[in-house]
């Protein structure tokens, strides 16, 4: 018989789950079971193990009757020892088969989740940048981790529970009716008396569990906010340590109270449950006794004992199968959530027959390009310009004018809505993504370094780079002087997102990384913004030789960067408002003149 904390846990749907109950269709089931197809041999073995172990687990109950009738009552020592030993061997055999079933079950579950994680990760890697900017990062990680881990629980718990409980219930019913039909019917009639209070107790406990989980989520929220690098820094800077401690303590106390209530909930119900669960055996003893004493039935004491034992074996399967609908709905919902991501179309993908340019020199041409993230707001409108091999173009404009969006269209982080972008004379949509992105190197304003060493971050661009190549790239990026001063040189750890380094140091390492990649086109997306003048000068010294010798695009907000360009494009409200050299634009009285007067001129005055 199950204990108080057994079958009722999680046996009820939340209001949200009821509202979002998935539609179970043959297609959905077929898709789910397709993941079992590669492991069908192992699954058949599991089924056989479940059948054998379920039957063997019931045999000791039957053998108990033999022990009583043919051993104790008949006073036959040999029979008593034989049936006791046989019962022990059957129990051992059932447990050993159970271990084998558990191993196979876990093996299949692990391999299916392995397949699903790999498939999901590969699929997500193919999604466009808009997918990652429009979807919550936490939700993406949850689908990859918790949801797919949930599939493992579905296989090891839900599916197996349905099979094992069904087999146990059927086998118990067969054995009961074979022993005595009257007692079997009596036993079946009392089962609901046990199930009803159990479900009532479970409903109460589930309600408290939900409250406890919500409180736990609140605790985790505080921890995520205040113990992250940025959050902890903010707490310290504003002197809010005591405030945050009090906030955490309050929620923590609430969680303790709920956990105690949850643990104690249902105890009175359990009194009723245990009372009802004892009614069944008592009724069987009563009816069996009447049959023996009043009607001189052939039924024996051992038969009654067997029926009582088999009835006890039925309680758990019946209760779990009654609750299995809830687990089944949750399982279907979990698969549906996972399939939602699988079914999201890959909008940016390789063409069926990729083309390859005759000459690779980083030439770029925009032809009447328009782009928007959503129909309500147009970001770029009818953009046309040409970047010739070896030239450098600077792109300037007010914040939000579409500068970064423009360069993101070249490596196909997004695709144009109208017009075309060509690279080395071929529409970027006709080039393989691998070739296109290998040919383009971008240094962005928000430098991202992996939590590893400087060497690890450099090798990300070229895994087979030699020590000499890395040092040469670092020298050109104007960062090697800093690296030489470090005790471990290139093996210096950069910390999470490079937080152990300054902004200028991170930026120069990212330039060295792009130099190792050796692309045909260099793009610097505000690479010197938000840096002090010394760091900016060092980065500018690293950038100047590159833009003087390689095809490049600069998105800039500093005059020193713009002056190095062969031509300047002024983007305003999504269109090219002006185009020309610094000298041509500065006196034209347009947007560039305004930018120069309000921002760029300050740079020149400071240098003068």
C-alpha positions as CSV (number, residue, x, y, z in Angstrom):
1,X,0.0,0.0,0.0
2,X,1.4,3.5,-0.9
3,X,2.4,5.8,1.8
4,X,1.0,9.3,2.4
5,X,3.4,11.0,0.1
6,X,3.1,8.5,-2.7
7,X,0.7,8.5,-5.6
8,X,-1.0,11.8,-5.0
9,X,2.0,14.0,-5.6
10,X,1.4,16.1,-8.8
11,X,-1.9,14.4,-9.5
12,X,-3.8,17.5,-10.4
13,X,-3.6,20.0,-13.2
14,X,-3.1,23.7,-12.6
15,X,-5.5,26.2,-14.1
16,X,-2.9,27.2,-16.7
17,X,-2.3,23.5,-17.6
18,X,-6.1,23.0,-18.0
19,X,-6.4,26.1,-20.2
20,X,-3.4,25.1,-22.4
21,X,-4.2,21.4,-22.6
22,X,-2.6,20.1,-25.8
23,X,-4.6,18.5,-28.5
24,X,-3.5,14.9,-28.7
25,X,-3.6,13.7,-32.4
26,X,-2.4,10.6,-34.1
27,X,0.3,12.7,-35.8
28,X,1.6,13.9,-32.5
29,X,1.7,10.4,-31.0
30,X,3.4,9.1,-34.1
31,X,6.0,11.8,-33.9
32,X,6.6,11.1,-30.2
33,X,7.0,7.4,-30.7
34,X,9.3,7.9,-33.7
35,X,12.0,8.7,-31.1
36,X,11.6,5.2,-29.8
37,X,12.0,3.6,-33.2
38,X,15.8,3.4,-33.2
39,X,15.6,1.6,-29.8
40,X,12.7,-0.7,-30.5
41,X,14.7,-3.8,-29.6
42,X,15.6,-2.4,-26.2
43,X,12.0,-1.3,-25.7
44,X,10.7,-4.9,-26.4
45,X,13.2,-6.1,-23.8
46,X,11.8,-3.6,-21.3
47,X,8.2,-4.8,-22.0
48,X,9.3,-8.4,-21.4
49,X,11.0,-7.4,-18.2
50,X,7.9,-5.6,-17.0
51,X,5.7,-8.5,-17.7
52,X,8.0,-11.0,-16.0
53,X,8.8,-8.8,-13.0
54,X,5.1,-7.8,-12.5
55,X,4.0,-11.5,-12.4
56,X,6.9,-12.5,-10.2
57,X,6.1,-9.7,-7.8
58,X,2.6,-11.1,-7.3
59,X,3.8,-14.7,-6.8
60,X,5.0,-14.3,-3.2
61,X,1.4,-13.3,-2.4
62,X,0.1,-16.6,-3.9
63,X,2.9,-18.5,-2.2
64,X,1.9,-17.1,1.2
65,X,-1.3,-19.1,0.9
66,X,0.7,-22.2,0.3
67,X,2.9,-21.5,3.2
68,X,-0.1,-21.1,5.5
69,X,-2.2,-24.1,4.1
70,X,0.4,-26.6,3.1
71,X,3.1,-25.6,5.6
72,X,1.7,-24.1,8.9
73,X,-1.8,-25.6,9.0
74,X,-0.7,-29.0,7.6
75,X,2.3,-29.0,9.9
76,X,4.6,-30.1,7.0
77,X,8.1,-28.7,7.6
78,X,9.4,-29.6,4.2
79,X,6.6,-27.8,2.4
80,X,7.0,-24.8,4.7
81,X,10.7,-24.5,4.0
82,X,10.2,-25.1,0.2
83,X,7.6,-22.4,-0.2
84,X,9.5,-19.9,1.9
85,X,12.7,-20.5,-0.1
86,X,10.8,-20.4,-3.3
87,X,9.1,-17.1,-2.3
88,X,12.5,-15.6,-1.5
89,X,14.0,-16.8,-4.8
90,X,11.0,-15.4,-6.7
91,X,11.4,-12.0,-4.9
92,X,15.1,-12.0,-5.7
93,X,14.4,-12.8,-9.3
94,X,11.8,-10.1,-9.6
95,X,14.2,-7.5,-8.1
96,X,17.1,-8.6,-10.5
97,X,14.8,-8.3,-13.5
98,X,13.6,-5.0,-12.1
99,X,17.3,-3.8,-12.1
100,X,17.7,-4.9,-15.7
101,X,14.5,-3.1,-16.7
102,X,15.5,0.0,-14.9
103,X,18.9,0.0,-16.7
104,X,17.3,-0.5,-20.1
105,X,14.7,2.2,-19.3
106,X,17.4,4.7,-18.3
107,X,19.6,3.8,-21.2
108,X,16.8,4.4,-23.7
109,X,15.8,7.7,-22.0
110,X,19.3,9.0,-21.9
111,X,19.9,8.1,-25.6
112,X,16.6,9.7,-26.7
113,X,17.3,12.9,-24.8
114,X,20.8,12.8,-26.3
115,X,19.4,12.6,-29.8
116,X,16.8,15.4,-29.0
117,X,19.4,17.7,-27.5
118,X,21.7,17.3,-30.5
119,X,18.9,17.8,-32.9
120,X,17.6,20.9,-31.0
121,X,21.0,22.5,-30.7
122,X,21.7,22.0,-34.4
123,X,18.3,23.4,-35.3
124,X,18.8,26.5,-33.0
125,X,22.3,27.1,-34.5
126,X,20.6,27.5,-37.9
127,X,18.0,30.0,-36.7
128,X,18.4,33.6,-37.8
129,X,19.5,36.3,-35.5
130,X,16.0,37.6,-35.3
131,X,15.0,34.4,-33.5
132,X,17.4,35.1,-30.7
133,X,16.6,38.8,-30.5
134,X,12.8,38.2,-30.4
135,X,12.7,35.2,-28.1
136,X,13.6,35.2,-24.4
137,X,17.0,33.6,-23.8
138,X,15.8,31.9,-20.6
139,X,12.9,30.3,-22.6
140,X,15.4,29.0,-25.2
141,X,17.6,27.5,-22.5
142,X,14.6,26.0,-20.8
143,X,13.5,24.2,-23.9
144,X,17.1,22.9,-24.3
145,X,17.4,21.7,-20.7
146,X,14.4,21.4,-18.5
147,X,11.9,20.4,-21.3
148,X,14.1,17.8,-22.8
149,X,15.1,16.5,-19.4
150,X,11.4,16.2,-18.8
151,X,11.2,13.8,-21.8
152,X,13.6,11.6,-19.9
153,X,11.2,11.5,-16.9
154,X,8.3,10.8,-19.2
155,X,10.0,7.8,-20.6
156,X,11.4,6.5,-17.3
157,X,8.3,7.3,-15.3
158,X,5.1,8.0,-17.2
159,X,5.3,5.4,-20.1
160,X,6.8,2.8,-17.8
161,X,4.2,3.5,-15.1
162,X,1.4,3.0,-17.6
163,X,2.8,-0.4,-18.7
164,X,3.9,-1.8,-15.3
165,X,0.7,-0.7,-13.5
166,X,-1.5,-2.1,-16.3
167,X,0.3,-5.4,-16.3
168,X,0.3,-5.6,-12.5
169,X,-3.4,-4.8,-12.3
170,X,-4.4,-7.3,-15.0
171,X,-2.2,-10.1,-13.4
172,X,-3.6,-9.4,-9.9
173,X,-7.2,-9.5,-11.2
174,X,-6.6,-12.8,-13.1
175,X,-5.0,-14.4,-10.0
176,X,-7.8,-13.2,-7.8
177,X,-10.6,-14.5,-10.0
178,X,-8.7,-17.8,-10.4
179,X,-8.6,-18.1,-6.6
180,X,-12.2,-17.2,-5.7
181,X,-14.7,-15.1,-7.8
182,X,-16.8,-14.0,-4.8
183,X,-13.8,-12.7,-2.9
184,X,-12.4,-11.1,-6.0
185,X,-15.7,-9.1,-6.6
186,X,-15.7,-8.0,-2.9
187,X,-12.1,-6.9,-3.3
188,X,-12.8,-4.9,-6.4
189,X,-15.8,-3.1,-4.8
190,X,-13.7,-1.7,-2.0
191,X,-10.9,-0.3,-4.1
192,X,-12.8,3.0,-4.7
193,X,-13.1,3.5,-1.0
194,X,-9.3,3.8,-0.9
195,X,-8.9,5.9,-4.1
196,X,-11.4,8.7,-3.3
197,X,-9.8,10.0,-0.1
198,X,-6.4,9.5,-1.6
199,X,-7.2,11.9,-4.5
200,X,-8.9,14.3,-2.1
201,X,-5.7,14.5,0.0
202,X,-3.6,14.8,-3.1
203,X,-5.6,17.8,-4.3
204,X,-5.0,19.6,-1.1
205,X,-1.3,18.8,-1.1
206,X,-1.0,19.8,-4.7
207,X,-2.5,23.2,-4.0
208,X,0.2,23.8,-1.3
209,X,2.9,22.5,-3.6
210,X,2.0,25.1,-6.2
211,X,2.2,27.9,-3.6
212,X,5.5,26.5,-2.4
213,X,6.9,26.4,-6.0
214,X,5.8,30.0,-6.6
215,X,7.6,31.0,-3.5
216,X,10.6,29.0,-4.5
217,X,10.6,30.9,-7.9
218,X,10.5,34.2,-6.0
219,X,13.6,33.1,-4.0
220,X,15.4,32.1,-7.1
221,X,14.5,35.4,-8.7
222,X,16.1,37.3,-5.8
223,X,19.2,35.1,-6.0
224,X,19.6,35.6,-9.8
225,X,19.1,39.3,-9.4
226,X,21.4,39.9,-6.4
227,X,24.1,37.3,-6.9
228,X,24.9,37.9,-10.5
229,X,28.0,39.9,-11.3
230,X,26.1,43.0,-12.4
231,X,23.4,42.6,-9.7
232,X,26.0,42.2,-6.9
233,X,27.9,45.2,-8.1
234,X,24.7,47.3,-8.0
235,X,23.8,46.1,-4.5
236,X,27.3,47.1,-3.3
237,X,27.3,50.5,-5.0
238,X,24.0,51.5,-3.5
239,X,24.7,49.9,-0.1
240,X,21.7,47.7,-0.3
241,X,23.1,44.6,1.4
242,X,20.9,44.7,4.4
243,X,17.8,45.5,2.3
244,X,18.4,42.6,0.0
245,X,19.1,40.3,3.0
246,X,15.8,41.3,4.6
247,X,14.0,40.7,1.4
248,X,15.5,37.3,1.0
249,X,14.9,36.4,4.6
250,X,11.2,37.3,4.4
251,X,10.6,35.2,1.3
252,X,12.8,32.4,2.8
253,X,10.6,32.3,5.9
254,X,7.5,32.2,3.8
255,X,8.9,29.2,1.9
256,X,9.8,27.4,5.2
257,X,6.2,27.8,6.5
258,X,4.7,26.6,3.2
259,X,7.1,23.6,3.1
260,X,6.0,22.6,6.7
261,X,2.3,23.0,5.7
262,X,2.9,21.0,2.6
263,X,4.6,18.2,4.6
264,X,1.8,18.1,7.2
265,X,-1.0,18.6,4.8
266,X,-3.2,15.6,4.3
267,X,-2.3,13.9,7.5
268,X,-6.0,13.9,8.6
269,X,-6.9,12.6,5.2
270,X,-4.3,9.9,5.6
271,X,-6.1,8.7,8.8
272,X,-9.2,8.2,6.6
273,X,-7.1,6.6,3.8
274,X,-5.5,4.1,6.2
275,X,-8.9,3.3,7.7
276,X,-10.5,2.7,4.3
277,X,-7.5,0.7,3.1
278,X,-8.0,-1.6,6.1
279,X,-11.7,-2.1,5.3
280,X,-10.9,-4.1,2.2
281,X,-8.9,-6.8,4.0
282,X,-11.5,-6.9,6.9
283,X,-14.3,-7.4,4.4
284,X,-12.4,-10.2,2.7
285,X,-11.8,-11.9,6.1
286,X,-15.5,-11.4,6.9
287,X,-16.8,-12.8,3.7
288,X,-14.2,-15.6,3.6
289,X,-15.1,-16.5,7.2
290,X,-18.8,-16.6,6.4
291,X,-18.1,-18.9,3.4
292,X,-15.9,-21.2,5.5
293,X,-18.2,-21.3,8.6
294,X,-21.7,-21.1,7.2
295,X,-21.4,-22.8,3.8
296,X,-18.6,-25.2,4.4
297,X,-16.8,-23.8,1.3
298,X,-13.7,-25.3,-0.1
299,X,-12.0,-21.9,0.5
300,X,-9.0,-22.1,2.9
301,X,-7.4,-19.6,5.3
302,X,-4.4,-19.5,2.8
303,X,-6.8,-18.5,0.0
304,X,-8.2,-15.6,2.0
305,X,-4.7,-14.5,2.9
306,X,-3.7,-14.6,-0.8
307,X,-6.8,-12.4,-1.7
308,X,-5.9,-9.9,1.0
309,X,-2.3,-9.7,-0.3
310,X,-3.4,-9.4,-3.9
311,X,-5.9,-6.7,-3.0
312,X,-3.0,-4.7,-1.4
313,X,-1.0,-5.1,-4.6
314,X,-3.9,-3.5,-6.5
315,X,-4.1,-0.2,-4.6
316,X,-1.0,1.4,-6.1
317,X,-1.7,0.5,-9.7
318,X,-5.3,1.6,-9.6
319,X,-4.5,4.9,-8.0
320,X,-1.6,5.7,-10.3
321,X,-3.6,4.7,-13.4
322,X,-6.4,7.0,-12.3
323,X,-3.9,9.9,-12.0
324,X,-2.0,9.0,-15.1
325,X,-4.2,11.3,-17.2
326,X,-2.6,14.3,-15.5
327,X,0.9,13.0,-16.2
328,X,-0.1,12.1,-19.8
329,X,-1.4,15.6,-20.4
330,X,1.8,17.1,-19.0
331,X,3.9,14.8,-21.1
332,X,2.0,15.8,-24.3
333,X,2.4,19.5,-23.3
334,X,6.1,19.1,-22.9
335,X,6.5,17.4,-26.3
336,X,4.3,20.0,-27.9
337,X,6.6,22.8,-26.4
338,X,9.7,21.0,-27.8
339,X,8.1,20.4,-31.2
340,X,7.2,24.1,-31.4
341,X,10.9,25.0,-31.6
342,X,11.6,22.1,-33.9
343,X,8.9,23.3,-36.3
344,X,10.1,26.9,-36.4
345,X,11.3,27.4,-40.0
346,X,15.0,28.1,-40.7
347,X,14.6,31.3,-42.6
348,X,18.3,31.9,-43.4
349,X,19.8,28.8,-45.0
350,X,22.2,27.7,-47.6
351,X,21.0,27.7,-51.2
352,X,20.6,24.3,-52.9
353,X,23.5,25.1,-55.3
354,X,25.8,27.6,-53.7
355,X,27.8,29.8,-56.1
356,X,31.4,30.8,-55.6
357,X,32.9,34.1,-56.8
358,X,35.7,34.1,-59.4
359,X,37.7,36.6,-57.3
360,X,37.6,37.0,-53.5
361,X,38.4,40.5,-52.4
362,X,35.5,41.6,-50.2
363,X,33.6,43.7,-52.7
364,X,30.1,44.7,-51.4
365,X,27.2,46.3,-53.2
366,X,23.8,47.2,-51.9
367,X,21.1,47.4,-54.6
368,X,17.8,49.1,-53.5
369,X,17.8,47.4,-50.2
370,X,14.9,47.7,-47.8
371,X,14.6,46.0,-44.4
372,X,12.4,45.9,-41.4
373,X,12.2,43.7,-38.3
374,X,8.4,44.1,-38.3
375,X,6.0,45.6,-40.8
376,X,5.1,48.5,-38.5
377,X,8.6,50.0,-38.7
378,X,10.9,50.3,-41.7
379,X,14.5,50.3,-40.7
380,X,16.3,50.7,-44.1
381,X,14.7,52.1,-47.2
382,X,16.0,51.8,-50.8
383,X,19.7,51.7,-49.8
384,X,22.2,51.6,-52.7
385,X,26.0,51.9,-52.6
386,X,29.1,50.1,-53.7
387,X,32.3,49.2,-51.7
388,X,35.1,48.4,-54.0
389,X,38.0,46.1,-53.2
390,X,40.6,47.7,-51.0
391,X,38.4,50.7,-50.2
392,X,37.1,51.8,-46.8
393,X,33.6,53.2,-46.2
394,X,32.5,54.9,-43.0
395,X,28.9,54.8,-42.0
396,X,27.7,57.5,-39.7
397,X,24.3,58.8,-38.5
398,X,22.2,59.4,-35.4
399,X,21.5,56.6,-33.0
400,X,18.9,54.2,-34.2
401,X,19.2,55.2,-37.9
402,X,20.0,51.6,-39.0
403,X,23.8,51.6,-39.2
404,X,24.4,48.3,-37.5
405,X,21.4,46.7,-39.2
406,X,23.0,47.6,-42.5
407,X,26.2,45.8,-41.9
408,X,24.4,42.8,-40.4
409,X,22.7,42.2,-43.8
410,X,26.1,41.4,-45.4
411,X,26.9,38.1,-43.4
412,X,23.1,37.3,-43.6
413,X,22.4,37.7,-39.9
414,X,19.2,38.9,-41.4
415,X,17.9,38.8,-45.0
416,X,16.7,41.8,-46.9
417,X,13.0,42.4,-47.5
418,X,13.6,43.9,-50.9
419,X,16.6,44.5,-53.2
420,X,19.8,42.6,-52.9
421,X,23.3,42.6,-51.2
422,X,26.1,41.2,-53.3
423,X,29.5,40.0,-52.0
424,X,32.3,39.6,-54.5
425,X,29.7,40.1,-57.2
426,X,27.2,37.4,-56.1
427,X,24.0,37.8,-54.2
428,X,24.8,36.8,-50.6
429,X,21.7,34.5,-50.7
430,X,23.4,32.5,-53.4
431,X,26.6,32.0,-51.4
432,X,27.1,29.3,-48.8
433,X,26.8,30.6,-45.3
434,X,30.1,29.0,-44.4
435,X,32.0,30.8,-47.2
436,X,30.2,34.1,-46.6
437,X,30.8,34.3,-42.9
438,X,34.3,33.0,-43.2
439,X,35.1,35.8,-45.6
440,X,33.8,38.5,-43.2
441,X,35.3,39.6,-39.9
442,X,33.3,41.8,-37.5
443,X,34.5,43.7,-34.5
444,X,31.5,44.9,-32.7
445,X,31.0,47.4,-29.9
446,X,29.8,44.7,-27.5
447,X,32.9,42.5,-27.4
448,X,32.2,38.9,-26.4
449,X,35.0,36.8,-25.0
450,X,34.5,33.2,-23.8
451,X,35.3,32.3,-20.2
452,X,38.8,30.9,-20.9
453,X,42.3,32.1,-21.7
454,X,43.4,34.6,-24.3
455,X,44.7,31.7,-26.3
456,X,41.3,29.9,-26.2
457,X,39.6,33.1,-27.5
458,X,42.1,33.5,-30.3
459,X,42.0,29.9,-31.4
460,X,38.2,30.2,-31.8
461,X,38.9,32.0,-35.0
462,X,41.6,29.6,-36.2
463,X,41.9,26.4,-34.3
464,X,45.1,25.4,-36.0
465,X,46.9,28.8,-35.5
466,X,50.5,28.5,-34.5
467,X,52.1,30.4,-31.6
468,X,53.8,32.7,-34.1
469,X,50.5,33.5,-35.9
470,X,48.8,34.4,-32.6
471,X,51.6,36.6,-31.5
472,X,51.7,38.3,-34.9
473,X,48.0,39.0,-34.7
474,X,48.3,40.3,-31.2
475,X,51.1,42.6,-32.2
476,X,49.0,44.0,-35.1
477,X,46.1,44.4,-32.7
478,X,48.3,46.4,-30.4
479,X,47.7,44.1,-27.4
480,X,50.8,42.0,-27.3
481,X,52.6,44.5,-24.9
482,X,49.8,43.8,-22.4
483,X,50.0,40.0,-22.9
484,X,53.8,40.0,-22.4
485,X,53.4,41.6,-19.0
486,X,51.0,38.9,-17.8
487,X,52.5,36.1,-15.8
488,X,51.0,33.4,-18.0
489,X,51.0,35.3,-21.3
490,X,48.5,34.0,-23.8
491,X,47.2,31.6,-21.1
492,X,46.0,34.5,-19.0
493,X,42.3,33.9,-18.1
494,X,39.9,36.6,-19.2
495,X,37.0,35.7,-16.8
496,X,33.3,35.5,-17.5
497,X,32.6,37.6,-20.7
498,X,36.1,39.0,-20.3
499,X,35.4,40.8,-17.1
500,X,39.0,40.5,-15.9
501,X,40.1,42.8,-18.7
502,X,39.4,46.4,-19.5
503,X,37.1,47.4,-22.3
504,X,40.1,48.4,-24.5
505,X,42.0,45.2,-23.8
506,X,38.9,43.1,-24.7
507,X,38.4,45.1,-27.9
508,X,42.0,44.6,-29.0
509,X,41.9,40.9,-28.3
510,X,38.7,40.7,-30.4
511,X,40.6,42.6,-33.2
512,X,43.5,40.0,-32.9
513,X,40.9,37.2,-33.2
514,X,39.5,38.7,-36.4
515,X,43.0,39.2,-37.8
516,X,43.6,35.5,-37.2
517,X,40.5,34.7,-39.2
518,X,42.0,36.7,-42.1
519,X,38.7,37.7,-43.8
520,X,38.3,39.5,-47.1
521,X,36.1,42.1,-45.6
522,X,36.6,43.8,-42.2
523,X,33.7,45.5,-40.4
524,X,34.3,47.6,-37.3
525,X,30.9,48.4,-35.6
526,X,31.7,51.3,-33.3
527,X,34.8,49.5,-32.1
528,X,36.1,52.5,-30.2
529,X,32.9,53.7,-28.5
530,X,32.6,53.9,-24.8
531,X,36.4,53.8,-24.3
532,X,38.9,56.3,-22.8
533,X,41.1,58.3,-25.1
534,X,44.2,56.1,-24.4
535,X,42.4,52.9,-25.2
536,X,40.8,54.5,-28.3
537,X,44.2,55.6,-29.6
538,X,45.6,52.1,-29.2
539,X,42.6,50.6,-31.0
540,X,42.8,53.2,-33.7
541,X,46.5,52.4,-34.2
542,X,45.5,48.7,-34.7
543,X,42.6,49.6,-37.0
544,X,44.5,52.1,-39.3
545,X,46.8,49.6,-41.0
546,X,43.9,47.2,-41.6
547,X,41.6,49.8,-43.3
548,X,44.5,51.1,-45.3
549,X,45.2,47.7,-46.8
550,X,42.0,45.8,-46.7
551,X,38.4,46.2,-47.8
552,X,36.6,47.5,-44.8
553,X,33.5,49.2,-43.4
554,X,33.5,51.5,-40.3
555,X,30.5,52.4,-38.2
556,X,31.9,55.2,-36.3
557,X,31.0,58.0,-33.9
558,X,34.5,59.5,-33.5
559,X,36.0,61.8,-36.1
560,X,39.4,60.1,-35.9
561,X,37.9,56.9,-37.2
562,X,35.9,58.6,-39.9
563,X,38.8,60.6,-41.4
564,X,40.6,57.3,-42.3
565,X,37.7,56.3,-44.7
566,X,37.7,56.8,-48.4
567,X,34.1,57.6,-48.4
568,X,31.4,58.5,-45.8
569,X,27.8,57.4,-45.9
570,X,25.4,59.4,-43.7
571,X,22.4,57.3,-42.7
572,X,19.3,59.1,-41.4
573,X,15.9,57.6,-40.8
574,X,16.8,54.5,-42.8
575,X,18.1,56.2,-46.0
576,X,21.4,57.4,-47.3
577,X,21.0,61.1,-46.7
578,X,24.5,62.1,-47.9
579,X,27.6,60.5,-49.3
580,X,31.1,61.8,-49.9
581,X,34.4,62.6,-48.3
582,X,34.8,64.5,-45.0
583,X,35.8,67.7,-46.8
584,X,32.8,67.4,-49.2
585,X,30.3,66.8,-46.4
586,X,31.5,69.1,-43.6
587,X,30.5,72.3,-45.4
588,X,27.4,71.0,-47.1
589,X,25.1,72.1,-44.2
590,X,23.4,68.8,-43.9
591,X,23.2,66.0,-41.4
592,X,26.9,65.4,-41.5
593,X,27.6,69.0,-40.7
594,X,25.2,68.8,-37.8
595,X,27.0,65.6,-36.5
596,X,30.3,67.3,-37.0
597,X,29.3,70.4,-35.0
598,X,27.7,68.5,-32.1
599,X,30.0,65.5,-31.8
600,X,32.9,65.1,-34.2
601,X,34.3,68.7,-33.8
602,X,34.7,68.1,-30.1
603,X,37.0,65.2,-30.9
604,X,39.2,67.5,-33.1
605,X,39.2,70.3,-30.5
606,X,40.3,67.9,-27.8
607,X,43.2,66.7,-30.0
608,X,44.2,70.2,-30.9
